[in-house]
Amino acid sequence: QVNLVESGGGLVQAGGSLRLSCTASARFFSTSHVLWHRQAPGKQRELVAAITEGGDTNYYVDSVKGRFTISRDNALKRVYLQMDDLETEDTAVYYCHCRPYWGQGTQVTVSS
């Protein structure tokens, strides 16, 4: 069983920042694409950002471009999501995904 553990969520005011971390228990994590998804109440889960195993190619959904940055430290088996200039619309549970495994999610709440 592979565990993905997210951390770093919390409550922040609009305009603030948070950094999410996803740490894996398995070595294959360092040679796999990793994705961050989020799910807001009453909405479908959506892909927010993705990073290749080497970290040289990233993807961002349009709504977070210029505000979120995905990065990774393969030695630590960890992927980060730096979230700046947060908006109330970013409120959601954020999930780390490394196929076929999912983390348990971490809540991000942005207040106005």
Secondary structure as UniProt FT lines:
FT   STRAND          4..7
FT   STRAND          10..13
FT   TURN            14..15
FT   STRAND          18..24
FT   HELIX           27..31
FT   STRAND          34..39
FT   TURN            41..42
FT   STRAND          46..51
FT   TURN            53..54
FT   STRAND          58..60
FT   HELIX           62..64
FT   TURN            65..67
FT   STRAND          68..73
FT   TURN            74..77
FT   STRAND          78..83
FT   HELIX           88..90
FT   STRAND          92..98
FT   TURN            99..100
FT   STRAND          101..102
FT   STRAND          106..111
//
